[in-house]
Amino acid sequence: MAVKLLVTGGCGFIGSNFVRLMLRTHANWSIVNFDKLTYAGNPANLRSVEHDPRYRFHRGDICEEAAVEAAIGDGVDAVVNFAAETHVDRSIADPEAFLRTDILGTHVLLEAVRRHGVARFLQVSTDEVYGHVAEGSSHERYPLAPRSPYAASKAGGDLQVQAYHVTYGTPVLITRGSNTYGPYQYPEKLIPLFVTNLIEDQQVPVYGDGLQVRDWLHVDDHCRGIEHVLLHGTPGHAYNVGGGNERTNLEITHRLLAQLGKDPERYVRHVEDRPGHDRRYALDTSKLRALGWSPRVGFEQGLAETVTWYREHEVWWRPIRSGEFAAYYRQQYANRGTE
C-alpha cells in the first residue's frame, strides 16, 4: 500500500536517518521532509536521496501554521514529528527557544492533523521526560518528572499529544528514545563531540566525575522502533525505545580514547558539571518488544562503526565545526572550571 509521510525535522540526526531508512525499505512510501534548517538541520544529511522521486523537501517552521499547511499540501497519511530543540546545554542557556519549538510547534502540528483528519501522528520524544532514575527502569505508565528546560519542553509536548487524543480522539502515538548515537549526529552531543575532538588532537570535556549513566541506542535501531510503533502501535499510547546498553559517560570516553589511540591522562579534562545534571536514565522497553521490535546493533559494533564513520567523513563534519559550532564550543567550554 502506498503511504505518504510528512516528516518534520527530517534534516536532523535521527530524522535524516529515518528518512533514508524508510525510503530504502519501503518502495511504495513517499516522504515530504519539512525542516526549518536550524544549526542542526543539514541538507547534506539527505544528499543521497535528494533526487529520489519519492522524496520532497519543504523548508519551514512547525510553529507557523501557513507553512505547515503548505507542507501537508493535498494530504498525508501520517505525520512523524522529529522537529525539536534537543540539546540540554542549549536549553539551559536559552529555555524560550525550546518552549516555542517543542510545545508551540507540537500544538500547531496537532491542529493541522486534526483539521486534515490525518490517520496517525507520531511524536518522537525522549527518556529524559521521566527525569533521574535512581534504580530500576522507567515504564510508560510512570509520571513525567523532567529536570531540565529541554526535558520539560519535551514533556509539555507529550502532554499536549496525549490531551489531543483524549479530547479530540486524535490518533496519536509517542516514542521515548534513549541516548542515540550513529552517523550524521551534530557534534555537540557526547560521542560525535569527543570523536571529532580526538581526531583534531584536542582534549575531551567530561562533566563532573563522568559517572552519569545513559542507555545507548544505535540510530538505526531507534528508527526501526519508530517505524514499528507507527505501523503497529495503539493510538493514545507511548512506547519506550531503548538499547539496553547502560554505560557511564566515563566508560564511553575511555572506549573512544582506546579506539582512537589516545592517552586518557593527556586527553581527558574533567570540567564543572552541568547544572541539574540527571545522574541516570533507564528505560523498560517490554511494551515495544511485545509488539515484535528489538534492537539489532550490538553496542561494541555500533560504536566502532560510528567512530569509523566520523574518521571517514571529515568532509561532512569539518565545515560544521568551523561555523556556528566553534563559537558555541568556546562559550560552553573555554571558561568552564576544571574539577
Steps between C-alpha positions, in 0.01 A plus 500: 500500500631845409565718805582871507679630808559854619826483695581816696862565590614254236835673446608437858687202638228243573258648246741468207590144595127423516433651156780300339394177672133535404579573136742208492260247653160614367492531122142630502549767768554869422625765741456874531785630717404821680796663672585852618874437446620628834867452592442122541298453180738408220379439141824306440358227724257411221712559192473132411120522459446858382434385142274210598154570348342372823670773702415870523653768721293791633672764712297645785437540873256271683393801707355669190155376402517612136831323448366177650191523277719541192708197598195277548378612158237264361525271798723249678432167666713564807714766667820404683627791710876509550513881496629621835765690683689214663823591680480534878791746524338732248168478688673623816632802310179576306189321636254710299609356164421153633156602623417646160603207284432204727165619640352762266628318192346174618168680554504643146565154356223342707252761379598430138462126556155560647387726213619263231392177666849351477491131590801499734714753685820372661684719750870415534591568862773409747570297812597826670133581564507239780781682678771342712451126561687392814423130453294277274368618164239753389176348372258688274247521783744688724433870567705753307757676718725711274795678662643717219337764278547264204336205675218724624430628150486145364275391785272794421479384140421144611221621728344699217512195276327287764242774566409518130433127501273520804322824401474469122569133432811593301683176405830574670801291597809589704845344494750575776852416393815462703837661418549446129827483310614435144588681176391857418467611864577867557827517695365672811389161639740285700613233253547714186646784708759277660583312179552816296696666783733202518544487123606865524734409788301698758402407854146385578294683768347247741230643726570447870620153594364354174297234683164609361328193353321495164338224294653508151298420186628486143315737270395219263336315788334821614360560151375143473331543837322814378397320181368205705288726721370687195387174342395295803450734797164566664381863470518686828798299623865581567782253430851500643781434251825408677814308417553323832859629505554689825844660510656783695619800304851423622484146359389638163786750517760231563364281222532788255852579622601138449353484150681818400826412672502789749640509853232566766749685722560754227166526321234488776408831663243480782303825498237659722184293481186611318239663732232251600676216316287185526706214638335206326241413236369150430202377298272200530442404135284191557191669353665558161678164507161334545404645160798324339775765505844449647834675442728336243824696522737387775652787693866414440437454128287813474747718686796376293309560175402849619861593574598368156226705336624826654858415406395440139260795469705801606360678196161487676595619849793737449283777345262467796776538760638807328171694505238567768625203695843654564349803675265276701786275605712790623209644695409163650841362594782757477437653842340201668688418820690175528392259773 
